[in-house]
């Protein structure tokens, strides 16, 4: 694996000869949440993960940035790696970034997989919650905020998994977490553009997700497929008994459905 820095973003390139497959992580974690996927897919794909600006090993000059800045980071990374088109998978905040990215330049995508995410911008109540979270963290209340959030991230009492999630979040600074809270607050509504996307799409939801209920993915699926022909591949799938971080909670099933999706795309290409 090769580690590089792209405009402050720490990028992990597992190299390999397969097509590039990039994973974009959730808030408030970092690229380590994809370790189980990187290990599984690196034999068949050129797997790439990275820490979002201000998270993990990535840095920022002022820790004040917008969602569009994070979208631009995504394109800077694939440009720096000299990648023309990618398969991309993003969970929650990673999904927000990818939905905006595919609308901004669909030509850069082989396929898109989004997990437990939604294309709507924050409501007023959500904006107030994010604002209060920044205030709490900046006032020394980080542990209380993170402790309550972790309980919503998974539907399990597995101590090892919970400790792993705590450890991953623990590597992020207060400034980085607050910067990303601000970025989340600057999302735009991508619903109005989703029906124009023709890229193959996999939409994954988790049955027990308290943060992004499965109905949100269902709305994306209906919007995306409303103007698609039968040749334009789109599928949705729900993982049972999983919470928000379903790729960590049930990596076996998660990896299998993503692998199936990518193989289906490959088969469709060979038939064209």
DAHUCOR-V409806 format. One line per field, one symbol per residue. ss: DSSP state (a for helix, b for strand, c for the rest). Layout:
BEGIN
ss: ???
END
This chain:
BEGIN
ss: cbbbbbccbbbbbccccccbbbbbccccccaaaaaaaaaaaccccbbbbbccccccccccccccccaaaaaaaaaaaaaacccccbbbbbbcaaaaaaaaaaaacaaabbbbbbbccccccccaaaaaaaaaaaaaaacccaaaaaaaaaaaacccccaaaaaaaaaaaacccaaaaaaaaaaaccccccaaaacccccbbbbbbbcccccccaaaaaaaaaaaaccccccccbbbbbbccccccaaaacaaaaaaaaaaaaaaaaaaaaac
END
